[in-house]
Amino acid sequence: MKPDLILRRAVIHDVPSMLELIRPYVEEGTLLPLPAFRLFERLRDFVVAEDTGTVVGCGSLVIMWHNLAEVRSLAVRKGYQGTGVGRRIVETLIREAEELGIERVFALTREPGFFNRLGFREVSRETLPHKVWKDCLHCPRFSDCDEIAVERLLPRTATPVPDVAFPEIPFDPTLILPSLVKGNPKGDG
Ligand SMILES: CC(C)(COP(=O)(O)OP(=O)(O)OC[C@H]1O[C@@H](n2cnc3c(N)ncnc32)[C@H](O)[C@@H]1OP(=O)(O)O)[C@@H](O)C(=O)NCCC(=O)NCCS
């Protein structure tokens, strides 16, 4: 565990470091491509972990619906893995989700073991709403997806909240799920 690690919101001057630490994972196909323009668009979703002035990890919480958010673009700088950075980032994002009143946080990952350590469990991809898959259209592995869906349910806040009627997520016929790698034992489709 890194004692000097600072977890904070990402700011504009973090962007070059974030792109640099994400790049090797995109190149090896572990993470979806994250172009700079997209990172700027999404910057307010991100937290970074900083170790004595160096950005050593980042991750984002993307709100999908009133009860659902995704942990996305989670990456720990090569050389810093296994030192608790990923855990601290996810815990920070979970805290944020709780503060927002979100009840279910999910991730699509090839590292389910890491997420299991953080209280997530594997779930069927079909339990996630259709719109979750819209970014997959840009993924080079769209036709042989080996990502596993994991989720963590968060406790309802102690403070009673008024019952609000939210709209249903409308079905979008243009969206199709990525196909699973043939024979993927974790797959559901
Ligand atoms: C996956 C990743 C975020 C993990 O971050 P990390 O900082 O290396 O992990 P941590 O040191 O915080 O590990 C937390 C716990 O998970 C365990 N763990 C970490 N990686 C694991 C893995 N691949 N499989 C199983 N357990 C793992 C650790 O042993 C630790 O266990 P503990 O509870 O006994 O302490 C990091 O390796 C990474 O950036 N990977 C490449 C990008 C990626 O796959 N991102 C996830 C996309 S959703």
The ligand as an SDF file (V2000), in Angstrom:
LIG
                    3D

 48 50  0  0  0  0  0  0  0  0999 V2000
   -6.6670   -4.1630  -12.8840 C   0  0  0  0  0  0  0  0  0  0  0  0
   -5.9000   -3.0370  -12.2320 C   0  0  0  0  0  0  0  0  0  0  0  0
   -6.7420   -1.7610  -12.2500 C   0  0  0  0  0  0  0  0  0  0  0  0
   -5.6420   -3.4420  -10.7560 C   0  0  0  0  0  0  0  0  0  0  0  0
   -5.0230   -2.3570  -10.0710 O   0  0  0  0  0  0  0  0  0  0  0  0
   -3.8330   -2.6360   -9.0160 P   0  0  0  0  0  0  0  0  0  0  0  0
   -3.4380   -1.3520   -8.4330 O   0  0  0  0  0  0  0  0  0  0  0  0
   -2.7890   -3.4350   -9.6830 O   0  0  0  0  0  0  0  0  0  0  0  0
   -4.5630   -3.5470   -7.9450 O   0  0  0  0  0  0  0  0  0  0  0  0
   -4.4690   -3.4370   -6.3430 P   0  0  0  0  0  0  0  0  0  0  0  0
   -3.0270   -3.4720   -5.9520 O   0  0  0  0  0  0  0  0  0  0  0  0
   -5.2440   -2.2720   -5.8740 O   0  0  0  0  0  0  0  0  0  0  0  0
   -5.1830   -4.7700   -5.9130 O   0  0  0  0  0  0  0  0  0  0  0  0
   -6.3140   -4.8380   -5.0500 C   0  0  0  0  0  0  0  0  0  0  0  0
   -6.5800   -6.2980   -4.7380 C   0  0  0  0  0  0  0  0  0  0  0  0
   -6.9150   -6.9860   -5.9650 O   0  0  0  0  0  0  0  0  0  0  0  0
   -5.9780   -8.0440   -6.2010 C   0  0  0  0  0  0  0  0  0  0  0  0
   -5.7170   -8.0670   -7.6350 N   0  0  0  0  0  0  0  0  0  0  0  0
   -5.1270   -7.1130   -8.4020 C   0  0  0  0  0  0  0  0  0  0  0  0
   -5.0940   -7.4810   -9.6930 N   0  0  0  0  0  0  0  0  0  0  0  0
   -5.6860   -8.7000   -9.7480 C   0  0  0  0  0  0  0  0  0  0  0  0
   -5.9600   -9.6200  -10.8000 C   0  0  0  0  0  0  0  0  0  0  0  0
   -5.6040   -9.3510  -12.0690 N   0  0  0  0  0  0  0  0  0  0  0  0
   -6.5880  -10.7720  -10.4900 N   0  0  0  0  0  0  0  0  0  0  0  0
   -6.9330  -11.0650   -9.2100 C   0  0  0  0  0  0  0  0  0  0  0  0
   -6.6970  -10.2220   -8.1600 N   0  0  0  0  0  0  0  0  0  0  0  0
   -6.0810   -9.0670   -8.4390 C   0  0  0  0  0  0  0  0  0  0  0  0
   -4.7450   -7.6800   -5.3960 C   0  0  0  0  0  0  0  0  0  0  0  0
   -3.9950   -8.8260   -5.0650 O   0  0  0  0  0  0  0  0  0  0  0  0
   -5.3570   -7.0220   -4.1860 C   0  0  0  0  0  0  0  0  0  0  0  0
   -5.8300   -8.0140   -3.3150 O   0  0  0  0  0  0  0  0  0  0  0  0
   -5.9320   -7.8190   -1.6930 P   0  0  0  0  0  0  0  0  0  0  0  0
   -7.3750   -7.5560   -1.4550 O   0  0  0  0  0  0  0  0  0  0  0  0
   -5.4760   -9.1160   -1.1720 O   0  0  0  0  0  0  0  0  0  0  0  0
   -5.0610   -6.6770   -1.3130 O   0  0  0  0  0  0  0  0  0  0  0  0
   -4.5170   -2.7840  -12.8630 C   0  0  0  0  0  0  0  0  0  0  0  0
   -3.7840   -3.9650  -12.8670 O   0  0  0  0  0  0  0  0  0  0  0  0
   -4.5930   -2.2650  -14.3110 C   0  0  0  0  0  0  0  0  0  0  0  0
   -4.4770   -1.0830  -14.5430 O   0  0  0  0  0  0  0  0  0  0  0  0
   -4.7520   -3.2140  -15.2730 N   0  0  0  0  0  0  0  0  0  0  0  0
   -4.7760   -2.8660  -16.6870 C   0  0  0  0  0  0  0  0  0  0  0  0
   -6.0400   -2.1160  -17.0860 C   0  0  0  0  0  0  0  0  0  0  0  0
   -7.2850   -2.8760  -16.6650 C   0  0  0  0  0  0  0  0  0  0  0  0
   -7.4040   -4.0720  -16.8370 O   0  0  0  0  0  0  0  0  0  0  0  0
   -8.2580   -2.1130  -16.1180 N   0  0  0  0  0  0  0  0  0  0  0  0
   -9.5300   -2.6580  -15.6910 C   0  0  0  0  0  0  0  0  0  0  0  0
  -10.5120   -2.4130  -16.8080 C   0  0  0  0  0  0  0  0  0  0  0  0
  -12.1590   -2.5210  -16.1910 S   0  0  0  0  0  0  0  0  0  0  0  0
  1  2  1  0
  2  3  1  0
  2  4  1  0
  2 36  1  0
  4  5  1  0
  5  6  1  0
  6  7  2  0
  6  8  1  0
  6  9  1  0
  9 10  1  0
 10 11  2  0
 10 12  1  0
 10 13  1  0
 13 14  1  0
 14 15  1  0
 15 16  1  0
 15 30  1  0
 16 17  1  0
 17 18  1  0
 17 28  1  0
 18 19  1  0
 18 27  1  0
 19 20  2  0
 20 21  1  0
 21 22  1  0
 21 27  2  0
 22 23  1  0
 22 24  2  0
 24 25  1  0
 25 26  2  0
 26 27  1  0
 28 29  1  0
 28 30  1  0
 30 31  1  0
 31 32  1  0
 32 33  2  0
 32 34  1  0
 32 35  1  0
 36 37  1  0
 36 38  1  0
 38 39  2  0
 38 40  1  0
 40 41  1  0
 41 42  1  0
 42 43  1  0
 43 44  2  0
 43 45  1  0
 45 46  1  0
 46 47  1  0
 47 48  1  0
M  END
$$$$
